[in-house]
Every structure is written in C-alpha cells, then in structure tokens.
Amino acid sequence: MPAELFVVLVLKALVEITGMFMVGQGVLYLFAGNSRHQNFIYQLFAKATSPVMKFARLVSPKVIADRHMWIVALAILFWAWVIVLYFKYQVCLDYPAQCGTGA
C-alpha cells in the first residue's frame, strides 16, 4: 500500500470515528438528561471530541454561544471528511490497483 493512500485512509478513519463519537455523545445527551456528566461513556465521548470542539471555538466568532459549538464542530468534521474523500479520490487515480471496493 502506498504511503499516500495509507495516510489518507487513516485521516478518513479518524474523521469518521470522531463524527461517530459526536453522534453518540448527542444520543447520550438526549437519553441521559442531567445525569449525563456522571455517565462514563458520555465523559469518554466528550474527551474524544474535545479537540474538535476546541478548534470549533477557536475558528468561530465569539457571538456563537457555546451551546451551539456542536453544530460548528459537525460542520468542520463534514468538510474535513469531504476534503479527505477528494484526496482519496486523487490518490486512487494514481494507484488504481491499490484502491479496491474496501478502501
């Protein structure tokens, strides 16, 4: 496997896993209610998504409230995923034999 393809696949996996952590945190937010901060899984998801949330706070204007940062973070993850998919497409054009249906 070429190094370029490996790097792109790892980045794609990291973006997708972080997005799933955010979705899981949102589901726990809905179901756990006020006791969510004592929930171990919610704390784990919050720890996993904190770099994206901090980056979202850094790049967003101050008028956006902290309670809306999850929307900014999801938008950042979505566009990061689109960009990584574009790079994967470009790498697969260079190495078509390495890019099967599972890549």
N, C-alpha and C positions, 0 to 999 in steps of 0.2 A: 504494500500500500504506500503510495507516495506521501511524503510528509505534509504537503499542502492539503491533501484530502483528509488526512488524519486530523490536522489542526481544525479544519472546517467542521468536521463531524463532531469533534469534542466541543467546540464552541456552540454548535447547534444543540447538542445534548444538554449543555449547561443552561442555555436559554430556555429550552423546553422544560427542564426539571424545575428551574426557578419559577416559571409560569405555573406549573402544576402545584408547587408549594403555595403560590399566591391564591390559586383557586381553592386549595384545601384549607388555607387559613380563612378565606371568606366563608366557606361552608361551616367551619367551626365557629366563626363569629356569629353566624345565624342561629346555629343549634345550641351552642354553649351559653349564650347570653352573658350576663355579668360575671359568671364564674369562669370565663374563658382564660383569664390571666393565671388561674391556678392549674389549668389543663396543660399537661406536659407536652402533648402533641402540638397544641397551639403555640407554646413557647418555642418549640423546635422549629416550627414553620416561621415564626417571627424572627428567629435568629438566622434562618436560611435566607429570608427575603430582606433582611436589614440593609445589605449593601445596595440593593436596587432602590429601596425606599430612601436611603440617604442620598443617593445620586439624583433621584427624582426631586428631592427637596433642594438640592444644590442647583439644579438647572431650571427649576420652576420659579416664577415670580413670587414675591412674598404675599401677594394678595390671595393666593390659593391657600385655603385652610389645610391644616394637617389632616383633617378627616377625609380630604379628597385626594391625598397623595397616592392612594392605591390606584386611582384612575390614571394618574400620570405615570406611575410605575408600570402598569399594564400596557400603556401605550408605548413606553420605551421598550419593554420586552417584545411587544408585537413588531415594532420596526426593526429591532435588533434581529429578530427571527427572520424577517423578510430580507434583510441585508445578508445574513448568513446563508439563506437559501440561494440568493443571487450568486454569492461566491462559490457555493457548492456547484451550482449550475456551470459556472465558468471553469471550475476545476474538472468537472466531469466532461466538459468539452475537450479538455487536454488529455484526459485519461479515460476514454470511454470503456475500456475493458475492466477497469477497476470499479466502476460505478454500476453495480447491479441494481436489482429492484430493492434490496435490503439496505442500500447505503443512504 
